[in-house]
Amino acid sequence: MTARTLDVADGRVLAWREFGDPGGWPLVAVHGSPDSSAVWALLDDAARRAGARVIAPDRPGFGSSSPKSERSILDWVDDLDELTEHLELPSFRLLAISGGSPYALAVAATHPGRVAHLGLLSVISPLDAPGVTKGTNPQIRFTLLAARRAPFLLEPMGRLMAKLTLRDPDTAAERLIGMRPPADREIIRRPEVMAVLRENLPNQFKDPQSIALEMRNAARPWGFDLQEVTVATTIWQGGLDDVHTPAMSRHLADHIPNAHLVYEPDYATFNFVDDFDTILEILAGDP
């Protein structure tokens, strides 16, 4: 799916892709980090079956969206306001994955009357919450430690990731698979899943500064309190996920007033691909 673009108020380009049913109920899908809207092609078939119109924006510096220096998590709410106004969407449902969860939570916190239901899949929580990073794999643990205590390392790390990925995408794909828990690898190696992830790689690593900024944003205070998220929220979490730990999802579920946690002990992240029909059914229903 080719990205569409919109010139926003500050002169940047905001890009998005659409999947599913063009005439269906609107679902804004928020990608992870580093990631891009292209990953939501995995949702396309289920969205067509569910009658969902998936609107998947690229955050600044990812996919086809222009970078924006020193942006905060709350700044992204303005981008989404411009996009949903352009698309004439007074209300919508939200689904975020991984590092996209703080951005979706910011939208829900500031626009409770517009978000009909918030879905969070394999989430991150505020990283200073006690015990939430315990059990992460070594690569993720190092990245989170750098984000919290040595942020000057993030941009060189992002540049190295971008260089290795763009120079040899196949090797980069294998490296990323190796960072995932075994429960994920079987799903990722499906041809249809691997094709989407392989196509997505160049969209994720276009701007190393944006990668570093997203990591710093995750480690800083998010700019709002989880108690301000009053909309109906469903969180899906796998018990075998060593990238987004179960403790992270439990922290969100304990602090978001109207949250419900769906815990699958034998899942990691990509296992939820097989549950997209159920996830969309829940998001489409009355909270």
C-alpha atoms as a printed R data frame, in Angstrom:
    type eleno elety resid chain resno       x       y      z
1   ATOM     1    CA   MET     A     1   0.000   0.000  0.000
2   ATOM     2    CA   THR     A     2   1.498   3.339 -1.082
3   ATOM     3    CA   ALA     A     3   1.705   6.018  1.588
4   ATOM     4    CA   ARG     A     4  -0.497   9.092  1.325
5   ATOM     5    CA   THR     A     5   0.787  12.454  2.499
6   ATOM     6    CA   LEU     A     6  -0.472  15.648  4.093
7   ATOM     7    CA   ASP     A     7   1.357  18.955  4.569
8   ATOM     8    CA   VAL     A     8   0.881  19.890  8.226
9   ATOM     9    CA   ALA     A     9   0.875  23.350  9.787
10  ATOM    10    CA   ASP     A    10   4.605  23.547 10.549
11  ATOM    11    CA   GLY     A    11   5.594  22.648  6.980
12  ATOM    12    CA   ARG     A    12   6.401  18.995  7.541
13  ATOM    13    CA   VAL     A    13   4.977  16.086  5.562
14  ATOM    14    CA   LEU     A    14   2.803  13.650  7.503
15  ATOM    15    CA   ALA     A    15   2.376  10.276  5.795
16  ATOM    16    CA   TRP     A    16  -0.099   7.490  6.401
17  ATOM    17    CA   ARG     A    17  -1.270   4.239  4.875
18  ATOM    18    CA   GLU     A    18  -4.737   2.743  4.860
19  ATOM    19    CA   PHE     A    19  -5.677  -0.923  5.088
20  ATOM    20    CA   GLY     A    20  -8.849  -2.931  5.404
21  ATOM    21    CA   ASP     A    21 -12.288  -1.741  4.270
22  ATOM    22    CA   PRO     A    22 -12.190   1.838  2.843
23  ATOM    23    CA   GLY     A    23 -15.789   2.393  3.916
24  ATOM    24    CA   GLY     A    24 -15.533   0.732  7.310
25  ATOM    25    CA   TRP     A    25 -15.436   1.953 10.892
26  ATOM    26    CA   PRO     A    26 -12.255   3.975 11.550
27  ATOM    27    CA   LEU     A    27  -9.346   2.485 13.460
28  ATOM    28    CA   VAL     A    28  -6.146   4.501 13.902
29  ATOM    29    CA   ALA     A    29  -3.210   2.084 14.146
30  ATOM    30    CA   VAL     A    30  -0.045   3.338 15.864
31  ATOM    31    CA   HIS     A    31   3.210   1.621 14.951
32  ATOM    32    CA   GLY     A    32   6.064   0.638 17.267
33  ATOM    33    CA   SER     A    33   9.575   2.034 17.461
34  ATOM    34    CA   PRO     A    34  11.612   1.857 15.359
35  ATOM    35    CA   ASP     A    35   8.875   0.911 12.943
36  ATOM    36    CA   SER     A    36   6.483   2.390 10.386
37  ATOM    37    CA   SER     A    37   2.916   2.209  9.177
38  ATOM    38    CA   ALA     A    38   3.898  -0.482  6.663
39  ATOM    39    CA   VAL     A    39   3.820  -3.091  9.436
40  ATOM    40    CA   TRP     A    40   0.033  -2.777  9.647
41  ATOM    41    CA   ALA     A    41  -0.285  -4.634  6.354
42  ATOM    42    CA   LEU     A    42  -0.375  -7.631  8.707
43  ATOM    43    CA   LEU     A    43  -3.798  -6.382  9.816
44  ATOM    44    CA   ASP     A    44  -5.227  -5.920  6.321
45  ATOM    45    CA   ASP     A    45  -7.094  -9.213  5.826
46  ATOM    46    CA   ALA     A    46  -8.603  -9.232  9.315
47  ATOM    47    CA   ALA     A    47  -9.629  -5.586  8.929
48  ATOM    48    CA   ARG     A    48 -11.469  -6.382  5.692
49  ATOM    49    CA   ARG     A    49 -13.323  -9.205  7.406
50  ATOM    50    CA   ALA     A    50 -14.187  -6.935 10.350
51  ATOM    51    CA   GLY     A    51 -15.279  -4.018  8.178
52  ATOM    52    CA   ALA     A    52 -12.549  -1.796  9.660
53  ATOM    53    CA   ARG     A    53 -10.864   1.096  7.885
54  ATOM    54    CA   VAL     A    54  -7.332   1.140  9.257
55  ATOM    55    CA   ILE     A    55  -5.582   4.527  9.178
56  ATOM    56    CA   ALA     A    56  -1.903   4.038 10.020
57  ATOM    57    CA   PRO     A    57   0.203   7.224 10.330
58  ATOM    58    CA   ASP     A    58   3.991   7.357 10.222
59  ATOM    59    CA   ARG     A    59   5.444   9.264 13.165
60  ATOM    60    CA   PRO     A    60   8.025  11.939 12.295
61  ATOM    61    CA   GLY     A    61  11.199  10.483 10.802
62  ATOM    62    CA   PHE     A    62   9.673   7.088 10.004
63  ATOM    63    CA   GLY     A    63   8.207   5.806  6.766
64  ATOM    64    CA   SER     A    64   7.456   8.800  4.555
65  ATOM    65    CA   SER     A    65   6.898  11.377  7.331
66  ATOM    66    CA   SER     A    66   9.355  14.247  7.729
67  ATOM    67    CA   PRO     A    67  11.506  14.263 10.873
68  ATOM    68    CA   LYS     A    68  10.771  16.691 13.689
69  ATOM    69    CA   SER     A    69  13.557  17.507 16.101
70  ATOM    70    CA   GLU     A    70  13.047  17.502 19.864
71  ATOM    71    CA   ARG     A    71   9.422  16.441 19.660
72  ATOM    72    CA   SER     A    72   7.668  15.055 22.701
73  ATOM    73    CA   ILE     A    73   5.111  12.294 23.009
74  ATOM    74    CA   LEU     A    74   2.347  14.858 23.491
75  ATOM    75    CA   ASP     A    75   3.460  16.737 20.350
76  ATOM    76    CA   TRP     A    76   2.277  13.795 18.272
77  ATOM    77    CA   VAL     A    77  -1.308  14.467 19.386
78  ATOM    78    CA   ASP     A    78  -1.236  17.586 17.192
79  ATOM    79    CA   ASP     A    79  -0.178  15.525 14.177
80  ATOM    80    CA   LEU     A    80  -3.024  13.114 14.706
81  ATOM    81    CA   ASP     A    81  -5.450  16.017 15.154
82  ATOM    82    CA   GLU     A    82  -4.444  17.389 11.759
83  ATOM    83    CA   LEU     A    83  -4.747  13.990 10.092
84  ATOM    84    CA   THR     A    84  -8.132  13.100 11.573
85  ATOM    85    CA   GLU     A    85  -9.469  16.567 10.741
86  ATOM    86    CA   HIS     A    86  -8.239  16.127  7.174
87  ATOM    87    CA   LEU     A    87  -9.971  12.737  7.003
88  ATOM    88    CA   GLU     A    88 -13.105  14.114  8.717
89  ATOM    89    CA   LEU     A    89 -13.007  11.609 11.566
90  ATOM    90    CA   PRO     A    90 -14.680  13.103 14.664
91  ATOM    91    CA   SER     A    91 -14.207   9.840 16.567
92  ATOM    92    CA   PHE     A    92 -12.249   6.658 16.086
93  ATOM    93    CA   ARG     A    93 -10.834   3.617 17.782
94  ATOM    94    CA   LEU     A    94  -7.120   3.301 18.522
95  ATOM    95    CA   LEU     A    95  -4.766   0.319 18.382
96  ATOM    96    CA   ALA     A    96  -1.084   0.654 19.266
97  ATOM    97    CA   ILE     A    97   1.767  -1.800 19.455
98  ATOM    98    CA   SER     A    98   4.999  -1.731 21.456
99  ATOM    99    CA   GLY     A    99   6.702   1.689 21.446
100 ATOM   100    CA   GLY     A   100   3.601   3.246 19.934
101 ATOM   101    CA   SER     A   101   1.672   2.751 23.158
102 ATOM   102    CA   PRO     A   102   2.763   6.022 24.873
103 ATOM   103    CA   TYR     A   103   1.630   8.005 21.808
104 ATOM   104    CA   ALA     A   104  -1.772   6.313 21.701
105 ATOM   105    CA   LEU     A   105  -2.159   6.800 25.454
106 ATOM   106    CA   ALA     A   106  -1.398  10.507 25.005
107 ATOM   107    CA   VAL     A   107  -4.213  10.780 22.461
108 ATOM   108    CA   ALA     A   108  -6.634   8.943 24.736
109 ATOM   109    CA   ALA     A   109  -5.642  11.097 27.728
110 ATOM   110    CA   THR     A   110  -6.166  14.375 25.877
111 ATOM   111    CA   HIS     A   111  -9.177  13.399 23.699
112 ATOM   112    CA   PRO     A   112 -11.368  11.079 25.784
113 ATOM   113    CA   GLY     A   113 -14.468  12.146 23.887
114 ATOM   114    CA   ARG     A   114 -13.031  11.153 20.516
115 ATOM   115    CA   VAL     A   115 -11.473   7.757 21.301
116 ATOM   116    CA   ALA     A   116 -14.211   5.132 21.484
117 ATOM   117    CA   HIS     A   117 -11.909   2.294 22.576
118 ATOM   118    CA   LEU     A   118  -8.143   2.005 23.044
119 ATOM   119    CA   GLY     A   119  -6.324  -1.237 22.300
120 ATOM   120    CA   LEU     A   120  -2.717  -1.791 23.371
121 ATOM   121    CA   LEU     A   121  -0.735  -4.746 22.085
122 ATOM   122    CA   SER     A   122   2.586  -5.794 23.666
123 ATOM   123    CA   VAL     A   123   3.011  -2.501 25.441
124 ATOM   124    CA   ILE     A   124   5.738  -0.529 27.090
125 ATOM   125    CA   SER     A   125   5.074   1.312 30.347
126 ATOM   126    CA   PRO     A   126   6.908   4.205 31.980
127 ATOM   127    CA   LEU     A   127  10.389   2.781 32.348
128 ATOM   128    CA   ASP     A   128  10.957   4.175 35.831
129 ATOM   129    CA   ALA     A   129   8.140   2.051 37.255
130 ATOM   130    CA   PRO     A   130   9.546  -0.538 39.693
131 ATOM   131    CA   GLY     A   131  10.495  -3.883 38.168
132 ATOM   132    CA   VAL     A   132   9.036  -3.335 34.694
133 ATOM   133    CA   THR     A   133  12.286  -3.959 32.797
134 ATOM   134    CA   LYS     A   134  13.246  -7.072 34.743
135 ATOM   135    CA   GLY     A   135  13.261 -10.073 32.399
136 ATOM   136    CA   THR     A   136  13.975  -8.214 29.166
137 ATOM   137    CA   ASN     A   137  16.467  -9.841 26.808
138 ATOM   138    CA   PRO     A   138  20.074  -8.549 26.829
139 ATOM   139    CA   GLN     A   139  19.758  -6.371 23.699
140 ATOM   140    CA   ILE     A   140  16.612  -4.664 24.920
141 ATOM   141    CA   ARG     A   141  17.988  -4.304 28.442
142 ATOM   142    CA   PHE     A   142  21.061  -2.491 27.095
143 ATOM   143    CA   THR     A   143  18.935  -0.197 24.913
144 ATOM   144    CA   LEU     A   144  16.619   0.700 27.788
145 ATOM   145    CA   LEU     A   145  19.580   1.292 30.089
146 ATOM   146    CA   ALA     A   146  21.164   3.620 27.524
147 ATOM   147    CA   ALA     A   147  17.885   5.495 27.073
148 ATOM   148    CA   ARG     A   148  17.621   6.111 30.811
149 ATOM   149    CA   ARG     A   149  21.246   6.667 31.828
150 ATOM   150    CA   ALA     A   150  23.363   7.331 28.712
151 ATOM   151    CA   PRO     A   151  21.120   8.931 26.051
152 ATOM   152    CA   PHE     A   152  24.189  10.252 24.211
153 ATOM   153    CA   LEU     A   153  24.715   6.664 23.021
154 ATOM   154    CA   LEU     A   154  21.330   6.445 21.322
155 ATOM   155    CA   GLU     A   155  22.065   8.309 18.126
156 ATOM   156    CA   PRO     A   156  25.291   6.370 17.377
157 ATOM   157    CA   MET     A   157  23.328   3.188 18.039
158 ATOM   158    CA   GLY     A   158  20.614   4.365 15.667
159 ATOM   159    CA   ARG     A   159  23.153   5.195 12.975
160 ATOM   160    CA   LEU     A   160  24.726   1.758 13.285
161 ATOM   161    CA   MET     A   161  21.324   0.065 13.111
162 ATOM   162    CA   ALA     A   162  20.401   2.106 10.022
163 ATOM   163    CA   LYS     A   163  23.716   1.416  8.295
164 ATOM   164    CA   LEU     A   164  23.570  -2.322  8.861
165 ATOM   165    CA   THR     A   165  19.903  -2.547  7.877
166 ATOM   166    CA   LEU     A   166  20.102  -0.544  4.662
167 ATOM   167    CA   ARG     A   167  23.350  -2.178  3.568
168 ATOM   168    CA   ASP     A   168  22.173  -5.753  4.059
169 ATOM   169    CA   PRO     A   169  18.416  -6.024  4.762
170 ATOM   170    CA   ASP     A   170  18.397  -9.830  4.692
171 ATOM   171    CA   THR     A   171  21.049 -10.115  7.390
172 ATOM   172    CA   ALA     A   172  19.325  -7.367  9.358
173 ATOM   173    CA   ALA     A   173  16.045  -9.275  9.192
174 ATOM   174    CA   GLU     A   174  17.730 -12.404 10.535
175 ATOM   175    CA   ARG     A   175  19.354 -10.390 13.299
176 ATOM   176    CA   LEU     A   176  16.001  -8.937 14.328
177 ATOM   177    CA   ILE     A   177  14.428 -12.391 14.310
178 ATOM   178    CA   GLY     A   178  17.234 -13.587 16.566
179 ATOM   179    CA   MET     A   179  16.312 -10.885 19.096
180 ATOM   180    CA   ARG     A   180  12.762 -12.215 19.368
181 ATOM   181    CA   PRO     A   181  11.723 -14.981 21.757
182 ATOM   182    CA   PRO     A   182  11.209 -18.459 20.248
183 ATOM   183    CA   ALA     A   183   7.413 -18.129 20.411
184 ATOM   184    CA   ASP     A   184   7.651 -15.241 17.928
185 ATOM   185    CA   ARG     A   185  10.137 -16.762 15.499
186 ATOM   186    CA   GLU     A   186   7.767 -19.411 14.188
187 ATOM   187    CA   ILE     A   187   5.197 -16.743 13.276
188 ATOM   188    CA   ILE     A   188   7.743 -14.334 11.802
189 ATOM   189    CA   ARG     A   189   9.116 -17.009  9.466
190 ATOM   190    CA   ARG     A   190   5.743 -17.466  7.790
191 ATOM   191    CA   PRO     A   191   6.231 -16.194  4.213
192 ATOM   192    CA   GLU     A   192   3.376 -13.681  4.404
193 ATOM   193    CA   VAL     A   193   4.640 -12.236  7.698
194 ATOM   194    CA   MET     A   194   8.276 -12.174  6.629
195 ATOM   195    CA   ALA     A   195   7.344 -10.387  3.393
196 ATOM   196    CA   VAL     A   196   5.700  -7.539  5.335
197 ATOM   197    CA   LEU     A   197   8.546  -7.227  7.828
198 ATOM   198    CA   ARG     A   198  11.182  -7.368  5.102
199 ATOM   199    CA   GLU     A   199   9.423  -4.607  3.130
200 ATOM   200    CA   ASN     A   200   9.063  -2.551  6.303
201 ATOM   201    CA   LEU     A   201  12.763  -2.517  7.243
202 ATOM   202    CA   PRO     A   202  13.859   0.482  5.112
203 ATOM   203    CA   ASN     A   203  10.935   2.528  6.468
204 ATOM   204    CA   GLN     A   204  12.081   1.966 10.043
205 ATOM   205    CA   PHE     A   205  15.672   3.155  9.777
206 ATOM   206    CA   LYS     A   206  15.577   6.212  7.506
207 ATOM   207    CA   ASP     A   207  16.481   8.736 10.204
208 ATOM   208    CA   PRO     A   208  18.781   7.696 13.089
209 ATOM   209    CA   GLN     A   209  18.023  10.889 15.017
210 ATOM   210    CA   SER     A   210  14.343   9.975 15.079
211 ATOM   211    CA   ILE     A   211  15.162   6.493 16.382
212 ATOM   212    CA   ALA     A   212  17.213   8.023 19.197
213 ATOM   213    CA   LEU     A   213  14.487  10.557 19.972
214 ATOM   214    CA   GLU     A   214  11.821   7.862 20.273
215 ATOM   215    CA   MET     A   215  14.006   5.925 22.697
216 ATOM   216    CA   ARG     A   216  14.639   9.048 24.778
217 ATOM   217    CA   ASN     A   217  10.918   9.869 24.797
218 ATOM   218    CA   ALA     A   218  10.105   6.404 26.116
219 ATOM   219    CA   ALA     A   219  12.565   6.848 28.990
220 ATOM   220    CA   ARG     A   220  11.538  10.405 29.926
221 ATOM   221    CA   PRO     A   221   8.326  11.378 31.735
222 ATOM   222    CA   TRP     A   222   5.559  11.020 29.156
223 ATOM   223    CA   GLY     A   223   3.886  14.338 29.916
224 ATOM   224    CA   PHE     A   224   0.630  12.993 31.283
225 ATOM   225    CA   ASP     A   225  -0.562  10.710 34.064
226 ATOM   226    CA   LEU     A   226  -1.948   7.273 33.304
227 ATOM   227    CA   GLN     A   227  -4.914   8.125 35.536
228 ATOM   228    CA   GLU     A   228  -5.921  10.667 32.875
229 ATOM   229    CA   VAL     A   229  -6.645   7.839 30.425
230 ATOM   230    CA   THR     A   230 -10.315   7.302 31.188
231 ATOM   231    CA   VAL     A   231 -11.458   5.670 27.938
232 ATOM   232    CA   ALA     A   232 -12.148   1.936 27.762
233 ATOM   233    CA   THR     A   233  -8.763   0.249 27.288
234 ATOM   234    CA   THR     A   234  -7.949  -3.346 26.416
235 ATOM   235    CA   ILE     A   235  -4.358  -4.556 26.782
236 ATOM   236    CA   TRP     A   236  -3.117  -7.763 25.129
237 ATOM   237    CA   GLN     A   237   0.051  -9.271 26.575
238 ATOM   238    CA   GLY     A   238   2.024 -12.464 26.048
239 ATOM   239    CA   GLY     A   239   3.658 -14.216 28.959
240 ATOM   240    CA   LEU     A   240   6.740 -15.228 26.915
241 ATOM   241    CA   ASP     A   241   7.502 -11.715 25.674
242 ATOM   242    CA   ASP     A   242  11.005 -10.655 26.744
243 ATOM   243    CA   VAL     A   243  10.880  -7.377 24.815
244 ATOM   244    CA   HIS     A   244   7.708  -6.006 26.425
245 ATOM   245    CA   THR     A   245   7.562  -7.698 29.797
246 ATOM   246    CA   PRO     A   246   4.305  -8.797 31.436
247 ATOM   247    CA   ALA     A   247   5.192  -6.405 34.267
248 ATOM   248    CA   MET     A   248   4.839  -3.496 31.847
249 ATOM   249    CA   SER     A   249   1.306  -4.469 30.855
250 ATOM   250    CA   ARG     A   250   0.337  -5.100 34.469
251 ATOM   251    CA   HIS     A   251   1.613  -1.650 35.438
252 ATOM   252    CA   LEU     A   252  -0.591  -0.030 32.787
253 ATOM   253    CA   ALA     A   253  -3.583  -2.181 33.723
254 ATOM   254    CA   ASP     A   254  -3.148  -1.228 37.395
255 ATOM   255    CA   HIS     A   255  -2.934   2.523 36.700
256 ATOM   256    CA   ILE     A   256  -5.392   3.097 33.832
257 ATOM   257    CA   PRO     A   257  -8.848   3.388 35.438
258 ATOM   258    CA   ASN     A   258 -10.895   1.539 32.809
259 ATOM   259    CA   ALA     A   259  -8.351  -1.037 31.619
260 ATOM   260    CA   HIS     A   260  -8.794  -4.747 31.002
261 ATOM   261    CA   LEU     A   261  -5.771  -7.034 30.587
262 ATOM   262    CA   VAL     A   262  -5.937 -10.038 28.253
263 ATOM   263    CA   TYR     A   263  -2.998 -12.217 29.248
264 ATOM   264    CA   GLU     A   264  -1.876 -15.125 27.072
265 ATOM   265    CA   PRO     A   265   0.805 -17.091 28.949
266 ATOM   266    CA   ASP     A   266   2.074 -18.981 25.870
267 ATOM   267    CA   TYR     A   267   2.326 -15.922 23.578
268 ATOM   268    CA   ALA     A   268   5.089 -13.461 22.797
269 ATOM   269    CA   THR     A   269   4.190 -10.585 20.408
270 ATOM   270    CA   PHE     A   270   3.665 -11.969 16.926
271 ATOM   271    CA   ASN     A   271   1.405 -14.759 18.168
272 ATOM   272    CA   PHE     A   272  -1.311 -12.113 18.325
273 ATOM   273    CA   VAL     A   273  -1.321 -12.010 14.510
274 ATOM   274    CA   ASP     A   274  -3.521 -15.102 14.716
275 ATOM   275    CA   ASP     A   275  -5.898 -13.253 17.067
276 ATOM   276    CA   PHE     A   276  -6.472 -10.143 14.949
277 ATOM   277    CA   ASP     A   277 -10.071 -11.137 14.165
278 ATOM   278    CA   THR     A   278 -10.881 -11.351 17.865
279 ATOM   279    CA   ILE     A   279  -8.971  -8.154 18.676
280 ATOM   280    CA   LEU     A   280 -10.884  -6.192 16.050
281 ATOM   281    CA   GLU     A   281 -14.185  -7.651 17.204
282 ATOM   282    CA   ILE     A   282 -13.463  -6.414 20.729
283 ATOM   283    CA   LEU     A   283 -12.403  -2.956 19.546
284 ATOM   284    CA   ALA     A   284 -15.491  -2.620 17.341
285 ATOM   285    CA   GLY     A   285 -17.905  -3.558 20.116
286 ATOM   286    CA   ASP     A   286 -19.394  -1.416 22.837
287 ATOM   287    CA   PRO     A   287 -16.778  -0.807 25.571
